[in-house]
Amino acid sequence: MRRNIPEKISHRGAHQTLPENSIPAFLRAIELGADAIELDVHATLDGTLVVHHDDAVNAPGEPQRKIAQTSSSELKNFPLADGIEIPSLADVFSAIGDKAFVYVEAKAPDIEPLVTRAVRESNTRCAIHSFDHRIVKTVKKILPAIRTGVLEVSRHIDPAVTLRATGAEDLWQEVSFIDEELVARVHSVNGRVIAWTANDADQWETLRRIGVDGICTDRIAEIGAIEWEVR
């Protein structure tokens, strides 16, 4: 029987009060009850994985720069806030340690070897997911043991089709397309369903009831305070 308490996943950390995708935001989310952190990664010109949502960075007095065309040292000119720099994935892993699970969204092509190496070199429990299902398939070929996930916006007739095609274990489904049938179909192939980005508190109990395995939300303080009972 499946454990029907969904994993509470903080989307980019506690970014209502701290810069998103920053180490302080991740640590605060864990304090607020997050079981896991979801974050985004790109690679710099010199091959450093950094945690940032967009593929470009901005700062007052600086022209916009693509992360892929910027060195890790130059990236220090683009702080998230006073005293808070864009973190490397290695620094995030070091800060989180074993405090929470980390879901790494690979946002850029051709960074699969870097991401899988970072995972191998870290003791942090983590998984890799992406909207680009080719990335997920490549990650699985490089490191078969790593947990992977595919992000979906649309609702497939067969919700498990991309799990079978990529070898992924997790279906990250946009929350408005989740229903009991979708969850049952994914569970029938031993997959998991993670709802994103579920910010309507009225939805959370329904998602738990129909068997969703994880809820990724911007409202980690509210969901973190919920104490669900196993039924």
N, C-alpha and C positions, 0 to 999 in steps of 0.2 A: 504494500500500500504506500502511495506517495505521501510524503510529509506536506501538508497543505498550509504551511506558513510561508508566504512569499518572501524571498530575499528582498531586503530594503536597499535599493541601489541609488546612491546620490549622483545625480547628473551634473558633472563638472564641479562637484564639491558644493559647499554651502555658500553659493555665490550671491545670495541676497545681501550679505553683509561683507563679503570678502571677494577679491578678484577671482573670477571663474578659472578653473584649471590651474590653480595655484596651490602650493603646499599648505599654506595656512587654511585655505578653503577645504582641502581634503581632510586635514586633521580635525577641523571644526565639525565637519560632517560626521566623522567617526564618533566624536564626542556626543553628537546629537542622536546617535543610534543607528547610523548607517552600517549595514553588514558588508557593503561593497561600494566601491567608487567606480564610476564610468568616466573615462577621460579620452582625449584625442591626441594623436601623435603625428608629427611631420619630421622630416630630416633636414638638417642644415646642409650648407654647401660642403662642409668638411665631415659630414656623416654622423653628426650627433643627433640623436633622437630627442626632440623637445615636445613638451606638452602644450598644445595650443589648438584652438578650434579651427581658425581660418588659416589659409595657406599664405597669408601675408600679415605683416605687422605694421603698426602705426605708432608714432610718438610725436609730441609737439616739436616743431622745428626740424623734423626728419621726414624725408620723402618715404612714401609707402614702399616696403621691401618685401619681396617674395622670400619666404623662409628658405626655400631650396636654393636661392641665390645669395644667401647671407651666411657668413661664418658664425660659429657659436660665439666667438669673441665679439663680433659686431652686434650680435643679438642683445648684448647687454645694454646697448643704447636704446632699447625698446622695453623698458620696464612695464609691468602691469600696474604698478602703483609705487609710491615712494617706498623704497626698501624691499620691494617684492619683484623679483625678476621672473621671466619666463623660465620654468624649471626644465631640467633635463629629465628624461624618463628614469634614468639611473638614480637621480636624486630623489625622485618621487618614490621609487621602490624602496630606497634606503629609509626615507621618512616614515613610510607606512609600515614597512616590515611585515609582521604577522598580525597587525591590528585589524586588517580588513582584506577582503578579496579585491582584486583590481581587474576591471574590464578595459582593455586597451583597444580603442578604435583606430585602426590604421587608415589614415585619411589621404595618403599619397601613394602613387604607384611606385613600384620598384624598391620599396623599403622593407620588404618581407625578410630578407636576410638579416638586416639590422634589428628588426623587432624580435625575431626568433632568438637571435644571439643575446639580446637584452634579457629575454625571459629565461634562457638557460643559465645566465650568469647571476640571476637574482634568486633569492630564497622566498620572495613574495609570491603568494598564490595568485595566479592570474589566468586570463583567457584573452584571446584576440578575436575581434569581430570587425566587419566592414560592410559598407554599402556595395563595394566592388567585390562581387563574389569570386572573381578571378584571384584576388588577393587572398581570400580565405582558402581557396583550393591550393594555392602555392604554399601558404603557411603550413597547411596540413602535410604537404609533400616534404617540406623541409624538416618539420618537427611533428611527426604523427601523434605524439603523446599530448600535445597541447590542446586544451579545449578551445574550440572556435565557434563563432556565431555569424549568422548572416542577417543583415538589417533589411527589412522590407517595409515599404510604404503601401504597396498594393496588396490585395487579398487574392492569393492564388486559389484556383479550384481545388488543387491538392496542396495544402499548406506545407507539406513535408518535402515537396519536390526539390527545393534548393538544398535541403539538408542532405538528401541522397546524392545530389549532383556534386556537392562540395566536400562531403564528409564531415560537415559541421554537426555539432550537437545542439546548439541553441538557435532558436528562431527569435530574433529581435523584431517583434511585430508592432507597427504603429498602433496605438491603443484603440483607435476608433474602428479597426477591423478585427478586433478580437472577440470571439464568441466561444460558446461551449464546444461547438463542433471543431473549430480550429484547434483548441487545446487538446481535445480527444485524439484528433488525427496526429498531431505532433507527438503526443505521449505514446501512441501506438507504435511508433518507430523508435521509442526510447529517447526522444528529444525533449527539450525543455522550451517553454515559451516565456520570453521576457517582454513585458509591456513597456513601450516607450512612447512619448514621454508623458506619463500619467500624472497630471497635475490637478485633476478634479478629485477631491477627497471623497466625493460620493461614489466614485468608481471603485475605490480600493477594496471595499468589502465584496463587491460583485466579482472583481478579478480574483480575489482570494477564494471565493466560493466556487468558481468554475475551474479552479485548479492551476491558475497562472503561477509559474515558478519564481518569477522575479518582477518587481515593479521599479522601474527607473523613473525618478521624479526630481523636479527642482525643489519640491517642498519637503526636504528631508527632516526638518524640525517637527513637522506635523506627523508625518508617517512614522518617524522614529519613536514618537511617544505612544504609538498604538501597541497594545499587548494582545496579540491574537492567540487564541487557544487552538490546539490541534483537535480537529473533530473527525 
